[in-house]
Every structure is written in C-alpha cells, then in structure tokens.
Amino acid sequence: MNFVKHLTTAGVPAHLHAEAVACLEEARERASGLNWAKWKVRLFKAGQISRLLAWGDERLIDVRPDLADWDIAPMVNITAHGDNVPWPDGRPAPGAWLDDTPEARAANYWCKGEHPRSQKSRKAWYRRNAGEYRAWRLGAPADPTQPVQVWRGGGVTVRRHNGAWMVLAADRWLGLVPVRVRIGYEIDNVLRDDGIRLWFPIQGHDLRAPVTWSVLPGGRA
C-alpha cells in the first residue's frame, strides 16, 4: 500500500511522512492475524460468550479473564450489553440497564425489542464487537491532554495523536476494485477531532487507540 500517496493527498506535511510511515508499518505488523481472530470469535463464539454471562456481568473478563482476547474493548462505556449507556455528568455510568424498562429496550439498536442484557442481545452484540479487546491490547497509548491533528483532502482523512497515526481512504485494489481503507490506530474511537474524550477505561486498563488494518470492498472511506 502506498502510504505516502495517501499522506500527500490528505495534505500531511512532507517532514512528517517518515514518522507516519514508520507508525503505519508497525501497526500493520501488530495487526497481523487480527481480523481473522475477530471474525472467528464473532462467527463461532458469540453464543458461547452470551451463555457465560450472568445478568449483572458487565463484560466477559468479569467471569473469564483467560478469554480476554474474545472480549469487547475494556471501556466503561463499552459493555456486554452495548455502548448506548447513560452518561450522567459527562461520563459513562457502569451498571446500566439492570432493570427491564422501556428505556433499556429503546437503547438497544443492535437487537431491537430485546433487553440489552438478554442472551439474545448479547449474542448479537458480540457478533458485532468480539475481539476488540485484542485490538485494544495491541493498540497505541492515547492521552486526552494531547491534541488530535487532522488532514483531509481527495477522499483521504489522516489523524495523528500522541505519536499514533490513522488513515481513512477510498482506494482501488489492483487499480480496479474499490476498497475502503481504515489502517493504523483508531484515534477517532477514543477522541473526537476537537479533543473531546469518547472512551473511559475500566479499572486496571489504560486508554489506548486500538490497532486496525481493514481494507474492504466498498466505496467511500
């Protein structure tokens, strides 16, 4: 993949290209085998994970820390019952949706009509998000006190934060097949471009931008 082409198209200054390329090469190495590991768990283990969880459990590592790489990202706002949890006082609240209320069911956009903590809902959630713990484990440290730099141009978006880089682009495989490129470290999951924090790690974990290496058929990045 021509990293420099994407960096140039987005308008990243030339003196930063070597840093960006080195970071992206490192991300590619870290992400080796990641996509297959994610999909293997999502396709074949989601039901098993849902059965391992009791109603009050927040995530798989609560009951099976040995299966951490199967789990979702270790953030307060990303749980076994989804990411659409209340944020009182500007922070996500642990222990959401313990009661069966209309509000809880209305928050469930990934398995409509189900309570977020039901086995059916959790199976659907892990079908979408299992394996993200591994991506977090292999990720790059994030620091909310540091800014997010963004360059955009020609259908390419490049982000830089705390030494980590991310590229989003529309490209063509072999010059023919349209592909969507999402590579590097997922800065946009952790921090908004204006620096607003989106993720809050659980106890014993730190804030990281998960590694990603996704080049999939499609149009826009």
KEZAFI-808121 format. One record per residue (C-alpha): residue number from 1; residue in one letter; x, y, z. Coordinates in Angstrom, 1 decimal. Layout:
<node><k>NUM</k><r>A</r><X>X</X><Y>Y</Y><Z>Z</Z></node>
...
END
This chain:
<node><k>1</k><r>M</r><X>0.0</X><Y>0.0</Y><Z>0.0</Z></node>
<node><k>2</k><r>N</r><X>1.3</X><Y>3.4</Y><Z>-0.9</Z></node>
<node><k>3</k><r>F</r><X>1.2</X><Y>5.3</Y><Z>2.4</Z></node>
<node><k>4</k><r>V</r><X>2.9</X><Y>8.3</Y><Z>1.0</Z></node>
<node><k>5</k><r>K</r><X>0.3</X><Y>8.7</Y><Z>-1.7</Z></node>
<node><k>6</k><r>H</r><X>-2.5</X><Y>8.9</Y><Z>0.9</Z></node>
<node><k>7</k><r>L</r><X>-0.5</X><Y>11.2</Y><Z>3.2</Z></node>
<node><k>8</k><r>T</r><X>0.2</X><Y>13.5</Y><Z>0.3</Z></node>
<node><k>9</k><r>T</r><X>-3.4</X><Y>13.5</Y><Z>-0.9</Z></node>
<node><k>10</k><r>A</r><X>-4.6</X><Y>14.5</Y><Z>2.5</Z></node>
<node><k>11</k><r>G</r><X>-2.1</X><Y>17.3</Y><Z>2.8</Z></node>
<node><k>12</k><r>V</r><X>0.2</X><Y>15.9</Y><Z>5.5</Z></node>
<node><k>13</k><r>P</r><X>3.4</X><Y>17.9</Y><Z>5.5</Z></node>
<node><k>14</k><r>A</r><X>6.3</X><Y>16.1</Y><Z>3.9</Z></node>
<node><k>15</k><r>H</r><X>8.5</X><Y>16.3</Y><Z>7.0</Z></node>
<node><k>16</k><r>L</r><X>6.0</X><Y>14.1</Y><Z>8.9</Z></node>
<node><k>17</k><r>H</r><X>5.9</X><Y>11.4</Y><Z>6.3</Z></node>
<node><k>18</k><r>A</r><X>8.7</X><Y>9.3</Y><Z>7.7</Z></node>
<node><k>19</k><r>E</r><X>7.1</X><Y>9.3</Y><Z>11.1</Z></node>
<node><k>20</k><r>A</r><X>3.7</X><Y>8.4</Y><Z>9.7</Z></node>
<node><k>21</k><r>V</r><X>5.0</X><Y>5.6</Y><Z>7.5</Z></node>
<node><k>22</k><r>A</r><X>7.0</X><Y>4.0</Y><Z>10.4</Z></node>
<node><k>23</k><r>C</r><X>3.9</X><Y>4.1</Y><Z>12.6</Z></node>
<node><k>24</k><r>L</r><X>1.7</X><Y>2.5</Y><Z>9.9</Z></node>
<node><k>25</k><r>E</r><X>4.3</X><Y>-0.2</Y><Z>9.2</Z></node>
<node><k>26</k><r>E</r><X>4.3</X><Y>-1.0</Y><Z>12.9</Z></node>
<node><k>27</k><r>A</r><X>0.5</X><Y>-1.1</Y><Z>13.0</Z></node>
<node><k>28</k><r>R</r><X>0.5</X><Y>-3.5</Y><Z>10.1</Z></node>
<node><k>29</k><r>E</r><X>2.8</X><Y>-5.9</Y><Z>11.9</Z></node>
<node><k>30</k><r>R</r><X>0.8</X><Y>-5.6</Y><Z>15.2</Z></node>
<node><k>31</k><r>A</r><X>-2.5</X><Y>-6.3</Y><Z>13.3</Z></node>
<node><k>32</k><r>S</r><X>-1.2</X><Y>-9.4</Y><Z>11.6</Z></node>
<node><k>33</k><r>G</r><X>-3.9</X><Y>-12.0</Y><Z>12.1</Z></node>
<node><k>34</k><r>L</r><X>-6.2</X><Y>-9.6</Y><Z>14.0</Z></node>
<node><k>35</k><r>N</r><X>-9.1</X><Y>-9.6</Y><Z>11.5</Z></node>
<node><k>36</k><r>W</r><X>-9.3</X><Y>-13.4</Y><Z>11.3</Z></node>
<node><k>37</k><r>A</r><X>-9.1</X><Y>-13.6</Y><Z>15.1</Z></node>
<node><k>38</k><r>K</r><X>-12.0</X><Y>-11.2</Y><Z>15.4</Z></node>
<node><k>39</k><r>W</r><X>-14.2</X><Y>-12.9</Y><Z>12.9</Z></node>
<node><k>40</k><r>K</r><X>-13.5</X><Y>-16.4</Y><Z>14.2</Z></node>
<node><k>41</k><r>V</r><X>-14.8</X><Y>-15.3</Y><Z>17.6</Z></node>
<node><k>42</k><r>R</r><X>-17.8</X><Y>-13.3</Y><Z>16.2</Z></node>
<node><k>43</k><r>L</r><X>-18.9</X><Y>-16.1</Y><Z>13.9</Z></node>
<node><k>44</k><r>F</r><X>-18.4</X><Y>-19.1</Y><Z>16.2</Z></node>
<node><k>45</k><r>K</r><X>-18.2</X><Y>-18.0</Y><Z>19.9</Z></node>
<node><k>46</k><r>A</r><X>-20.8</X><Y>-15.2</Y><Z>20.3</Z></node>
<node><k>47</k><r>G</r><X>-23.4</X><Y>-17.6</Y><Z>21.6</Z></node>
<node><k>48</k><r>Q</r><X>-21.0</X><Y>-19.3</Y><Z>24.0</Z></node>
<node><k>49</k><r>I</r><X>-20.0</X><Y>-15.9</Y><Z>25.3</Z></node>
<node><k>50</k><r>S</r><X>-23.6</X><Y>-14.9</Y><Z>25.9</Z></node>
<node><k>51</k><r>R</r><X>-24.2</X><Y>-18.0</Y><Z>27.9</Z></node>
<node><k>52</k><r>L</r><X>-21.2</X><Y>-17.4</Y><Z>30.1</Z></node>
<node><k>53</k><r>L</r><X>-22.5</X><Y>-14.1</Y><Z>31.3</Z></node>
<node><k>54</k><r>A</r><X>-24.9</X><Y>-13.6</Y><Z>34.2</Z></node>
<node><k>55</k><r>W</r><X>-27.4</X><Y>-10.7</Y><Z>34.1</Z></node>
<node><k>56</k><r>G</r><X>-25.2</X><Y>-8.4</Y><Z>36.2</Z></node>
<node><k>57</k><r>D</r><X>-21.9</X><Y>-9.0</Y><Z>34.4</Z></node>
<node><k>58</k><r>E</r><X>-20.5</X><Y>-6.1</Y><Z>32.6</Z></node>
<node><k>59</k><r>R</r><X>-18.2</X><Y>-8.0</Y><Z>30.2</Z></node>
<node><k>60</k><r>L</r><X>-16.6</X><Y>-11.4</Y><Z>29.5</Z></node>
<node><k>61</k><r>I</r><X>-13.4</X><Y>-10.7</Y><Z>31.5</Z></node>
<node><k>62</k><r>D</r><X>-15.6</X><Y>-10.4</Y><Z>34.7</Z></node>
<node><k>63</k><r>V</r><X>-16.1</X><Y>-14.2</Y><Z>34.6</Z></node>
<node><k>64</k><r>R</r><X>-13.4</X><Y>-15.5</Y><Z>32.2</Z></node>
<node><k>65</k><r>P</r><X>-10.3</X><Y>-13.3</Y><Z>32.3</Z></node>
<node><k>66</k><r>D</r><X>-8.5</X><Y>-16.1</Y><Z>30.4</Z></node>
<node><k>67</k><r>L</r><X>-10.7</X><Y>-15.3</Y><Z>27.4</Z></node>
<node><k>68</k><r>A</r><X>-9.9</X><Y>-11.6</Y><Z>27.4</Z></node>
<node><k>69</k><r>D</r><X>-9.0</X><Y>-11.5</Y><Z>23.7</Z></node>
<node><k>70</k><r>W</r><X>-12.5</X><Y>-12.6</Y><Z>22.9</Z></node>
<node><k>71</k><r>D</r><X>-14.0</X><Y>-9.7</Y><Z>24.7</Z></node>
<node><k>72</k><r>I</r><X>-15.0</X><Y>-6.1</Y><Z>23.8</Z></node>
<node><k>73</k><r>A</r><X>-12.7</X><Y>-3.1</Y><Z>24.4</Z></node>
<node><k>74</k><r>P</r><X>-12.2</X><Y>-2.7</Y><Z>28.2</Z></node>
<node><k>75</k><r>M</r><X>-14.0</X><Y>0.7</Y><Z>28.5</Z></node>
<node><k>76</k><r>V</r><X>-16.8</X><Y>1.7</Y><Z>30.9</Z></node>
<node><k>77</k><r>N</r><X>-18.9</X><Y>2.8</Y><Z>28.0</Z></node>
<node><k>78</k><r>I</r><X>-18.5</X><Y>-0.4</Y><Z>26.0</Z></node>
<node><k>79</k><r>T</r><X>-20.1</X><Y>-3.3</Y><Z>27.8</Z></node>
<node><k>80</k><r>A</r><X>-21.6</X><Y>-6.8</Y><Z>27.2</Z></node>
<node><k>81</k><r>H</r><X>-24.9</X><Y>-5.0</Y><Z>26.9</Z></node>
<node><k>82</k><r>G</r><X>-23.8</X><Y>-2.4</Y><Z>24.4</Z></node>
<node><k>83</k><r>D</r><X>-22.3</X><Y>1.0</Y><Z>24.2</Z></node>
<node><k>84</k><r>N</r><X>-25.6</X><Y>3.0</Y><Z>24.3</Z></node>
<node><k>85</k><r>V</r><X>-25.4</X><Y>3.6</Y><Z>28.1</Z></node>
<node><k>86</k><r>P</r><X>-26.3</X><Y>6.7</Y><Z>30.1</Z></node>
<node><k>87</k><r>W</r><X>-23.6</X><Y>9.4</Y><Z>30.6</Z></node>
<node><k>88</k><r>P</r><X>-24.6</X><Y>11.4</Y><Z>33.7</Z></node>
<node><k>89</k><r>D</r><X>-22.2</X><Y>14.2</Y><Z>34.5</Z></node>
<node><k>90</k><r>G</r><X>-20.4</X><Y>13.8</Y><Z>31.2</Z></node>
<node><k>91</k><r>R</r><X>-19.1</X><Y>10.3</Y><Z>31.9</Z></node>
<node><k>92</k><r>P</r><X>-20.5</X><Y>6.8</Y><Z>31.2</Z></node>
<node><k>93</k><r>A</r><X>-22.2</X><Y>5.1</Y><Z>34.1</Z></node>
<node><k>94</k><r>P</r><X>-21.3</X><Y>1.5</Y><Z>34.9</Z></node>
<node><k>95</k><r>G</r><X>-24.2</X><Y>-0.9</Y><Z>35.8</Z></node>
<node><k>96</k><r>A</r><X>-26.5</X><Y>0.4</Y><Z>33.2</Z></node>
<node><k>97</k><r>W</r><X>-29.8</X><Y>-1.3</Y><Z>32.3</Z></node>
<node><k>98</k><r>L</r><X>-30.1</X><Y>-3.6</Y><Z>35.3</Z></node>
<node><k>99</k><r>D</r><X>-33.8</X><Y>-3.2</Y><Z>35.3</Z></node>
<node><k>100</k><r>D</r><X>-36.2</X><Y>-4.2</Y><Z>32.5</Z></node>
<node><k>101</k><r>T</r><X>-37.5</X><Y>-0.8</Y><Z>31.5</Z></node>
<node><k>102</k><r>P</r><X>-38.8</X><Y>0.7</Y><Z>28.2</Z></node>
<node><k>103</k><r>E</r><X>-35.7</X><Y>2.9</Y><Z>28.2</Z></node>
<node><k>104</k><r>A</r><X>-33.4</X><Y>0.0</Y><Z>28.4</Z></node>
<node><k>105</k><r>R</r><X>-35.1</X><Y>-1.8</Y><Z>25.4</Z></node>
<node><k>106</k><r>A</r><X>-35.2</X><Y>1.5</Y><Z>23.4</Z></node>
<node><k>107</k><r>A</r><X>-31.5</X><Y>1.9</Y><Z>23.8</Z></node>
<node><k>108</k><r>N</r><X>-30.9</X><Y>-1.4</Y><Z>22.1</Z></node>
<node><k>109</k><r>Y</r><X>-30.2</X><Y>-0.5</Y><Z>18.4</Z></node>
<node><k>110</k><r>W</r><X>-28.3</X><Y>-3.7</Y><Z>17.6</Z></node>
<node><k>111</k><r>C</r><X>-31.1</X><Y>-6.2</Y><Z>18.6</Z></node>
<node><k>112</k><r>K</r><X>-34.3</X><Y>-4.2</Y><Z>18.6</Z></node>
<node><k>113</k><r>G</r><X>-37.0</X><Y>-5.0</Y><Z>21.1</Z></node>
<node><k>114</k><r>E</r><X>-34.7</X><Y>-7.1</Y><Z>23.3</Z></node>
<node><k>115</k><r>H</r><X>-33.4</X><Y>-6.1</Y><Z>26.7</Z></node>
<node><k>116</k><r>P</r><X>-29.6</X><Y>-5.2</Y><Z>26.3</Z></node>
<node><k>117</k><r>R</r><X>-28.7</X><Y>-7.8</Y><Z>29.0</Z></node>
<node><k>118</k><r>S</r><X>-30.6</X><Y>-10.7</Y><Z>27.4</Z></node>
<node><k>119</k><r>Q</r><X>-28.7</X><Y>-13.6</Y><Z>25.9</Z></node>
<node><k>120</k><r>K</r><X>-30.1</X><Y>-12.9</Y><Z>22.5</Z></node>
<node><k>121</k><r>S</r><X>-29.0</X><Y>-9.3</Y><Z>22.6</Z></node>
<node><k>122</k><r>R</r><X>-25.5</X><Y>-10.1</Y><Z>24.0</Z></node>
<node><k>123</k><r>K</r><X>-25.0</X><Y>-12.7</Y><Z>21.3</Z></node>
<node><k>124</k><r>A</r><X>-25.9</X><Y>-10.1</Y><Z>18.7</Z></node>
<node><k>125</k><r>W</r><X>-23.6</X><Y>-7.6</Y><Z>20.3</Z></node>
<node><k>126</k><r>Y</r><X>-20.6</X><Y>-9.9</Y><Z>20.4</Z></node>
<node><k>127</k><r>R</r><X>-21.3</X><Y>-10.9</Y><Z>16.8</Z></node>
<node><k>128</k><r>R</r><X>-20.5</X><Y>-7.2</Y><Z>16.1</Z></node>
<node><k>129</k><r>N</r><X>-17.7</X><Y>-6.5</Y><Z>18.5</Z></node>
<node><k>130</k><r>A</r><X>-16.0</X><Y>-9.6</Y><Z>19.9</Z></node>
<node><k>131</k><r>G</r><X>-12.2</X><Y>-9.5</Y><Z>19.6</Z></node>
<node><k>132</k><r>E</r><X>-11.9</X><Y>-5.7</Y><Z>20.2</Z></node>
<node><k>133</k><r>Y</r><X>-10.0</X><Y>-6.4</Y><Z>23.5</Z></node>
<node><k>134</k><r>R</r><X>-7.2</X><Y>-7.8</Y><Z>21.4</Z></node>
<node><k>135</k><r>A</r><X>-7.2</X><Y>-4.8</Y><Z>19.2</Z></node>
<node><k>136</k><r>W</r><X>-7.0</X><Y>-2.6</Y><Z>22.3</Z></node>
<node><k>137</k><r>R</r><X>-4.2</X><Y>-4.7</Y><Z>23.8</Z></node>
<node><k>138</k><r>L</r><X>-2.2</X><Y>-4.2</Y><Z>20.6</Z></node>
<node><k>139</k><r>G</r><X>-3.1</X><Y>-0.5</Y><Z>20.4</Z></node>
<node><k>140</k><r>A</r><X>-1.2</X><Y>2.7</Y><Z>21.0</Z></node>
<node><k>141</k><r>P</r><X>-1.4</X><Y>4.8</Y><Z>24.2</Z></node>
<node><k>142</k><r>A</r><X>-3.8</X><Y>7.8</Y><Z>24.0</Z></node>
<node><k>143</k><r>D</r><X>-3.6</X><Y>10.9</Y><Z>26.0</Z></node>
<node><k>144</k><r>P</r><X>-6.6</X><Y>13.2</Y><Z>26.3</Z></node>
<node><k>145</k><r>T</r><X>-4.3</X><Y>16.1</Y><Z>27.2</Z></node>
<node><k>146</k><r>Q</r><X>-2.7</X><Y>15.9</Y><Z>23.7</Z></node>
<node><k>147</k><r>P</r><X>-4.5</X><Y>17.2</Y><Z>20.6</Z></node>
<node><k>148</k><r>V</r><X>-5.7</X><Y>15.3</Y><Z>17.6</Z></node>
<node><k>149</k><r>Q</r><X>-4.3</X><Y>16.6</Y><Z>14.3</Z></node>
<node><k>150</k><r>V</r><X>-6.4</X><Y>16.0</Y><Z>11.2</Z></node>
<node><k>151</k><r>W</r><X>-5.6</X><Y>16.4</Y><Z>7.5</Z></node>
<node><k>152</k><r>R</r><X>-8.3</X><Y>15.9</Y><Z>4.8</Z></node>
<node><k>153</k><r>G</r><X>-8.2</X><Y>16.0</Y><Z>1.0</Z></node>
<node><k>154</k><r>G</r><X>-9.1</X><Y>14.0</Y><Z>-2.0</Z></node>
<node><k>155</k><r>G</r><X>-11.2</X><Y>11.5</Y><Z>-0.1</Z></node>
<node><k>156</k><r>V</r><X>-8.5</X><Y>10.8</Y><Z>2.4</Z></node>
<node><k>157</k><r>T</r><X>-8.5</X><Y>11.6</Y><Z>6.1</Z></node>
<node><k>158</k><r>V</r><X>-5.3</X><Y>11.3</Y><Z>8.2</Z></node>
<node><k>159</k><r>R</r><X>-5.2</X><Y>11.6</Y><Z>12.0</Z></node>
<node><k>160</k><r>R</r><X>-2.2</X><Y>11.9</Y><Z>14.3</Z></node>
<node><k>161</k><r>H</r><X>-2.3</X><Y>11.8</Y><Z>18.1</Z></node>
<node><k>162</k><r>N</r><X>0.3</X><Y>11.2</Y><Z>20.7</Z></node>
<node><k>163</k><r>G</r><X>2.6</X><Y>9.6</Y><Z>18.1</Z></node>
<node><k>164</k><r>A</r><X>0.0</X><Y>7.3</Y><Z>16.6</Z></node>
<node><k>165</k><r>W</r><X>-1.4</X><Y>7.7</Y><Z>13.1</Z></node>
<node><k>166</k><r>M</r><X>-4.5</X><Y>6.6</Y><Z>11.3</Z></node>
<node><k>167</k><r>V</r><X>-5.5</X><Y>6.7</Y><Z>7.6</Z></node>
<node><k>168</k><r>L</r><X>-9.0</X><Y>6.5</Y><Z>6.2</Z></node>
<node><k>169</k><r>A</r><X>-9.3</X><Y>6.4</Y><Z>2.4</Z></node>
<node><k>170</k><r>A</r><X>-11.1</X><Y>5.2</Y><Z>-0.6</Z></node>
<node><k>171</k><r>D</r><X>-8.7</X><Y>3.3</Y><Z>-2.9</Z></node>
<node><k>172</k><r>R</r><X>-8.7</X><Y>0.7</Y><Z>-5.6</Z></node>
<node><k>173</k><r>W</r><X>-7.2</X><Y>-2.8</Y><Z>-5.3</Z></node>
<node><k>174</k><r>L</r><X>-5.1</X><Y>-3.5</Y><Z>-8.3</Z></node>
<node><k>175</k><r>G</r><X>-6.4</X><Y>-0.3</Y><Z>-9.7</Z></node>
<node><k>176</k><r>L</r><X>-9.8</X><Y>-1.8</Y><Z>-10.3</Z></node>
<node><k>177</k><r>V</r><X>-11.8</X><Y>-2.9</Y><Z>-7.3</Z></node>
<node><k>178</k><r>P</r><X>-13.0</X><Y>0.0</Y><Z>-5.0</Z></node>
<node><k>179</k><r>V</r><X>-11.9</X><Y>-0.6</Y><Z>-1.4</Z></node>
<node><k>180</k><r>R</r><X>-12.3</X><Y>1.3</Y><Z>1.9</Z></node>
<node><k>181</k><r>V</r><X>-9.1</X><Y>1.7</Y><Z>3.8</Z></node>
<node><k>182</k><r>R</r><X>-9.0</X><Y>2.0</Y><Z>7.6</Z></node>
<node><k>183</k><r>I</r><X>-5.5</X><Y>1.4</Y><Z>8.9</Z></node>
<node><k>184</k><r>G</r><X>-3.3</X><Y>2.4</Y><Z>11.8</Z></node>
<node><k>185</k><r>Y</r><X>-4.7</X><Y>3.2</Y><Z>15.2</Z></node>
<node><k>186</k><r>E</r><X>-8.3</X><Y>4.0</Y><Z>15.8</Z></node>
<node><k>187</k><r>I</r><X>-7.9</X><Y>7.5</Y><Z>17.2</Z></node>
<node><k>188</k><r>D</r><X>-11.4</X><Y>8.5</Y><Z>16.2</Z></node>
<node><k>189</k><r>N</r><X>-12.9</X><Y>5.9</Y><Z>18.5</Z></node>
<node><k>190</k><r>V</r><X>-11.0</X><Y>7.3</Y><Z>21.5</Z></node>
<node><k>191</k><r>L</r><X>-11.1</X><Y>11.1</Y><Z>20.9</Z></node>
<node><k>192</k><r>R</r><X>-13.2</X><Y>13.4</Y><Z>18.7</Z></node>
<node><k>193</k><r>D</r><X>-11.2</X><Y>15.7</Y><Z>16.4</Z></node>
<node><k>194</k><r>D</r><X>-11.9</X><Y>18.6</Y><Z>18.8</Z></node>
<node><k>195</k><r>G</r><X>-10.3</X><Y>16.6</Y><Z>21.7</Z></node>
<node><k>196</k><r>I</r><X>-13.5</X><Y>15.6</Y><Z>23.4</Z></node>
<node><k>197</k><r>R</r><X>-12.9</X><Y>12.2</Y><Z>25.1</Z></node>
<node><k>198</k><r>L</r><X>-15.1</X><Y>9.3</Y><Z>24.0</Z></node>
<node><k>199</k><r>W</r><X>-13.6</X><Y>6.3</Y><Z>25.9</Z></node>
<node><k>200</k><r>F</r><X>-13.1</X><Y>5.8</Y><Z>29.6</Z></node>
<node><k>201</k><r>P</r><X>-11.1</X><Y>2.7</Y><Z>30.6</Z></node>
<node><k>202</k><r>I</r><X>-12.2</X><Y>0.2</Y><Z>33.3</Z></node>
<node><k>203</k><r>Q</r><X>-10.0</X><Y>-0.3</Y><Z>36.4</Z></node>
<node><k>204</k><r>G</r><X>-6.7</X><Y>-1.9</Y><Z>35.6</Z></node>
<node><k>205</k><r>H</r><X>-6.6</X><Y>-0.8</Y><Z>32.0</Z></node>
<node><k>206</k><r>D</r><X>-5.4</X><Y>2.3</Y><Z>30.2</Z></node>
<node><k>207</k><r>L</r><X>-6.6</X><Y>4.5</Y><Z>27.4</Z></node>
<node><k>208</k><r>R</r><X>-5.4</X><Y>3.2</Y><Z>24.0</Z></node>
<node><k>209</k><r>A</r><X>-6.3</X><Y>3.6</Y><Z>20.4</Z></node>
<node><k>210</k><r>P</r><X>-6.9</X><Y>0.1</Y><Z>19.1</Z></node>
<node><k>211</k><r>V</r><X>-4.9</X><Y>-1.1</Y><Z>16.2</Z></node>
<node><k>212</k><r>T</r><X>-6.7</X><Y>-1.7</Y><Z>12.9</Z></node>
<node><k>213</k><r>W</r><X>-5.9</X><Y>-2.9</Y><Z>9.5</Z></node>
<node><k>214</k><r>S</r><X>-9.0</X><Y>-3.0</Y><Z>7.4</Z></node>
<node><k>215</k><r>V</r><X>-9.1</X><Y>-2.9</Y><Z>3.6</Z></node>
<node><k>216</k><r>L</r><X>-12.6</X><Y>-3.9</Y><Z>2.5</Z></node>
<node><k>217</k><r>P</r><X>-14.6</X><Y>-3.7</Y><Z>-0.7</Z></node>
<node><k>218</k><r>G</r><X>-16.7</X><Y>-0.6</Y><Z>-0.9</Z></node>
<node><k>219</k><r>G</r><X>-16.9</X><Y>3.0</Y><Z>-2.0</Z></node>
<node><k>220</k><r>R</r><X>-16.3</X><Y>5.8</Y><Z>0.4</Z></node>
<node><k>221</k><r>A</r><X>-13.8</X><Y>5.6</Y><Z>3.2</Z></node>
END
